[in-house]
C-alpha cells in the first residue's frame, strides 16, 4: 500500500482504470454539472479502490449490472492540495458507476456569464485540468501515471456548441435512458436541449481531459486543423490568419519526431480569462487570445503545443516531480520547429528570452532551490504554486547540451527512437537517463547527468544563444543603462520578440524619466503584444513610475493569463516602501478576481499571502 504520486490518493496496490464513460448535464443557472461516470478496470478487483475528488458531491456508487449500491467513503477533512479520497469497496467488480455533481467552485472549471463573453449574449464554460484539477470535474485516478480512454455525452442548451479533447461523434436530440442517472429523463430530454457525443480512443493522462461549451464557431485553416473561438467573425478571422501556417508546422514536426498520432490538430481560442498561453489537450489545443498578435508570432505558442503531441501527450511525465520530461523536451522540440519554419534568428531570440526567464527564476527560488532542480520533490507542495520556467528552460538547456555533445544528426536519431520506444507510456527521469546511457554509450563521462537533473541552479555548461540579432539587442540594452536610447533605424524591423528581449535585459530599476522617454518614442505601454506591454509595465512599477498604473490596472482587468498576472502583482507587492502599491494591488484584484480562472485566483492569493 503506497501512493504512486505525491499529488494523488491513487494506490500502487490498486488497478488503474482503463476507460471512463461520462454523461454530463450542464446546468448554467447553478454553475454545476450533474454527472455520471462508469469506470472500467482491466480485470475484476476485490477490496478498496481510491479515486481523487475535489469539491464533488458524490450521490451514489453502484454496480452498473445489478444496480446494487457499493459502499464508499470520502476522506475528511479535505486535503488542501489533493482534495478528498473517494474509497469504494469492490467485490470482484470490473466496472462501477458513480453519480455526482460538480461544485460552482470547481478548481478546473470557469463559468463565464454572458457579460464576460465577446458577444455578451450567452454563457460559456471551459476546463483547465493541468496539473491536478481533473478531480474537480469527475472522480478519477488523477495522476499522469494513469492513462485512460474515455467517451462522453454532453447535454447542453440548444443554442450552445461544445468541443473536447476527443473525436466528435455526433450532435443530436437527447434520448430517454441515456442520462445514466446523471439526472432524470425529464431534465435530460427537456425542450431546448441537445446532446453532443465524443470519444477518445487513445489512452491519455487525466490532466489532458478538456471541454468547452459556448457560442462557438470555427474556420478551416488546413487539412487537419480548424480554429475554433467564440462565434465572432473578427476573432475567428484574426485567429485563422495568425495560425494559417499550422499544417507546415505539423509536417516539420513529423519530419523531426515521427508520425502525428492524434489525427486532428484543432485549436480553440478561449476568452481572455484563460490562465495559460496554451494547453496541449490532444486533438483540441486551448489558446489564450493574447497569442493573436497580427504578425504570426503567436504561431510559436502553437508550435509549443504541437510539439507536446509527441513529448507530453505521447510520452508523459509519471508525476509532476518529473515535469521537465514534458516541458523541457517540448521546449526543445518547439524551437526546432520554429527554426525550420521561421529561421535560425527567430529560434535564437526564443532561446535568449528563455535564458533570461531561467536566470530570473533562480532569483525567485533563491530561498527554496529545490525548485531549480529538474527532478524535484513536490511532496506536500501544490504544483500550481511552484509552476515556473525551470522545467521548460533548464530542461531545454540539458537537451541542447546533449545535442552539442553528440551532434544534431545523432541526437535526432536518438529522439525518434526515444519517442517510438515510450509512446503512450508515462515515465520518470531515471527511465530517461537509463535509456540515454544505453543508446549513447559513455555520455555520462562527457556530461554530469546527476548535476543536470538533481543539482540546483544553472549548470556551468549551460549556454546563452549565439546569434547576431541576440548580441545586438543585448548590446543595445546595455547602452540604455548608460543613457542611450535605441535609434529608430536600429529598431525599424523589430517585432514583439525583439522588444521583449530588449526589455528583459534592461536593469530592473531605471530612472522614471528614461522610461517615459522610451515610451514616448516607441509606445510600448500600449503595445498590442502583451509580452512587450507587460515587460514595460513591470519596469514602470519597479521604477515607481506611477503615470502607468492606470495601464497596469487595465491590463490586470482585461487578461487572466498567469504569465502576466504573476509578474505584475509580484512587482506591486514585493519589497519595502510599497504601501501605496499594495493597496492598489489589493483593490485591483478584488475588482478583477471574478474574471480570473480559479487557478489564477489561487496563484495571486498565494503571492499576496507571501508578501502582504
TIKE-197241 format. One record per residue (C-alpha): x negated, z, y. Coordinates in steps of 0.5 Angstrom, whole numbers, plus 2048, in hexadecimal, padded with zeros to 3 digits. Each point is the difference from the previous one (the first is absolute). Example, Ala and Ser with C-alpha at 12.3 -4.5 7.8 and 13.67 -1.06 7.14 Angstrom:
<sites>
7E78107F77FE7FE807
</sites>
This chain:
<sites>
8008008007FC7FE8068027FC8067FD7F98018017FF8077FF8068068067FD8038057FF7FA8038057FB7FF7FB7FB7FD8037FA7FB7FD7FB8048027FA8067FC8028017F97FF8007FB8068077FD8017FF7F88008077FE8038058028058077FD8028038028068078008037FF8018088068018047FE8008088058058047FD7FE8078058058037FD8067FD7F97FD7FF8008017F97FF7FC7F98058027FB7FC7FE7F97FF8007F97F97FF7FC8007FE7F97F98017FE7FD7FE7F97FA8037FC7FB7FC7FC8028047FA8058067FE7FE8068038028077FF7FE8068058008008077FE7FB8057FE8018078027FB8067FE8008078068018058008028088078018048047FD7FA8078037FE8008007F88078007FE7FF7FF7F87FC7FE7FB8037FD7F97FF7FC7FA8027F98028027FE7F98058067FF8018038077FD8077FE7FD8048057F98018007FD8078027FC7FF8067FD8058067FD7FF8077FA8048018008058067FE8018057FF7F88027F87FF8017FE7FE8077FC7FA7FD8037FE7F98088028018038027FA7FF7FF7F98067FE7FC7FF8027F98057FD7FB8018037F88007FA7FC8018007F87FE7F97FD8027FC8067FD7FA8028057FF8068038058058057FF8067FF8048078068008057FD8028078017FF8087FA7FF8058008048068007FE8077F98038017FD7FC7FA7F97FF8028007F97FD8067FD8048017FF8078077FE8028017FD8078068008048037F98037FD8028077F98017FC8007F87FE7FF7FA8038077FD8008038078028067FF7FB7FF8027F97FC8067FD7F97FF7FC7FC8047FA7FA7FF7FD7FB8037FC7F88028007FF8047FA7F88008007FD8057FF8058057FC8067FE8038047FC7FB8028077FD8058018068037F97FE8018027F97FD8047FA7FA7FE7FD7F98017FE7FE7FF8077F87FE7FE7FC7FA8017FE8017F88077FF7FE8027F88018087FF7FF8047FA8008078008038077FD8018048028068077FF8028018018088078018028017FF8088047FD8058027F98007FD7FE8077F98037FE7FB7FD7FB7FA8037FC7F97FE7FE7FC8047FB7F98007FC8037FC7FB8037FA7FE8077FF8038057FE7FA8077FF8048058028058078017FE8068058018008067FC8028017F98048067FD7FC8057FC7F97FE8027FF8058057FD8047FA8048078037FC7FF8078078008038077FF7FD8027F98008058008067FA8018047FB7FB7FD8067FB8008028018078027FB8047FB7FD8047FA8027FB7FB7FB7FD7FB8017FA7F97FD8007FC8017FA7F98007FF7FB8007FA7F88028007FE7FE7F97F88018017FE8088007FF8038077FE8078028068038047FD8008078017F87FF8088018008037FE8068067FD8038037FF8078077FF8028037FD8068027FA8047FA7FC7FD7FF7F88017FA7FC7FE7FB7FA8017FD7FC7FB7F87FF8017FD7FE7F98027FE7F97FF8087FE8028038078068028047FF8048068068058018028048068068028048047FA8017FE7FF8077FE7F98017FA8018057FD8067FB8017FB7FA7FD7FA8037FA8048037FE8037F98017F97FD7FB7FE8057FB8067FF8007FF7F88007F98007F97FF7FC8028057FB8007FB7FA7F97FE8027FE8087FF8038007F97FC7FA7FE7FA8038028028077FD8017FC7F97F97FD8017FD8068018038057FC8047FC7FA8087FE8008058038048048047FB8068028048047F98018028018077FD8038068058018057FF8048078058058037FF8018088038078018038048067FA8038058018077FC7FD7FD7FA7FA8057FF7FA7FC7FE7FD7F98018037FD7FA8028037F97FE7FB7FA8068017FC8007FB7FA8047F98028028038077FB8038048028048067FD7FF8078018038078027FB8067F98028037FD7FC7FC8037FA8037FB7FE8068027F98017F87FE7FE8018007F97FB8067FF8068047FD7FE7FC7FA7FA8057FF8058057FE8047FB7FC7F97FF7FC7FF8077FF8078017FD7FF7F97FC7F98037FD8048067FE8037FB7FB7FA8017FC7FD8068028058068008067FC7FD7FD7FD7FA7FA8068008038068027FC8078028028057FB8018058057FF8018087F98037FE7FE7F97FF8047FD8057FA7FC8028017FC7FA8067FD8037FE7FF8077F87FF8008017FA7FB8067FE8047FC8008077FA7FC7FD8057FB7FD8047FF8077F97FF8037FE7FB7FB8077FC8017FF8018087F97FD7FF8037FA7FC8067FE8057FD8038077F97FF7FF7FA8058008008028078078037FF7FE8037FA7FA8048038058028068048037FB7FA8047FD7FE8028068078038028008037F97F98038018028038078068037FD7FC8037FA7FB8038058068048048038027F97F98047FF8028048078078017FE7FE8037F97F98048028048067FF8027FE7F97FB7FB7FD8048007F98047FA8037FA7FC8027FF7FF7F88027FA7FC8028057FA8048058048038077FD8078008038038067FC8058048057FF7FA8058057FC8037FD7F87FF8047FF8077FC8058047F97FD7FD8027F98017FA7FC8037FC7FA8017FB8037FB8027FE7F98017F98047F97FF8047FC8047FB8037FD7FA7FE7F98037F98028027FF8027F98027FA7FD7FD7FC8057F98047FF8017FE7F88017F88027FA8018057FC8027FA8027FB7FA8027FA8058077FE8018017FB7FA7FE8057FB8058058048067FB8007FF7FF7F88008088008068018048047FA7FC7FE8047F98028078038077FD8028017FD7FA7FE8067FC8048058038067FC8038078047FF7FC8077FF7FE8068047F98028007FB8058037F98008047FD8027F98037FA7FD7FE7FB8057F98038007FF7FF7F98037F98007FB7FE8067FA8037FC8027FD7F98017F98047FA8018057FA8037FC7FC8048048048008067FF8088007F97FF8018017FC8068068048048018078008078007FD8018078007FE8018078057FA8028068037FC7FF8078007FC8018068028028077FF7FC8077FE7F98007FA7FE7FB7FA7FD8038007FA7FD8077FE8037FF7FB8068037FD8068027F98007FB7FB8038037FA8047FF7FD8078078028028008077FE7F98018038027FD8078078048007FC8077FE7FB7FE8068057FF8058038077FE7F98038017FF7FC8078078038027FD8077FF7FB7FE8068067FE8048007F87FF8077FD7FE8007FA7FC8017FA8048067FB7FF7FC7FB7FD7FD8057FB8078017FD8037FA8018017FE7F98018087FD8078017FC8028077FF7FB8027FB7FA7FF8048038048068028057FA7F98017FE7FD8008078058068027FE8037FA7F88008028028038077FE8078018068057FE8008028087FF7FC8058018008088077FF8017FE7FB8067FD7FC7FB8058007FB8057FE8067FC7FA8027FF7FE7F98088007FF8017FC8077FB7FB7FD8037FF7F98078038007FE8047F98058058018067FB8007FD7FC7FA8057FD7FB7FB8027FB8018087FE7F98007FE7FD7FF8078058048037FF8067FC7F97FF8008008008088058068017FC8047FB7FA7FF8058058028068038067FD7F88027FF7FE7FF8078078038028027FA8048078028018027FA8038017FD7F98048067FD8077FC8017FD7FB7FC7FE8057FB8078028008037F97FF7FB7FF7FA8028067FC8077FF8018007F87FE7FC8017FA8008047FA7F97FD7FC7FC8067FF7F97FC8028038018078038078007FB8047FD7FA7FE8058058008068038077FE7F98037FE7FD7FD8068058048048008077FD7F88007FD7FB8048058008058058037FF8078067FC7FD8068058028047FA8047FE7FB7FB8038057FA8078018048007F88017FF7FF7F88058057FE8057FD8057FF7F97FE8008027F88078048018037FA8037FD7FB7FB8008047FA8077FD7FD7FD7F98017FA8017FB8008007F98008077FC7F87FE7FE7FE7FF8078048068037FC8047FB7FA7FE8028018018078028077FF7FA8017FC7FC7FE8068048058047FF8067FB7F97FF8007FF7FF808806804803
</sites>
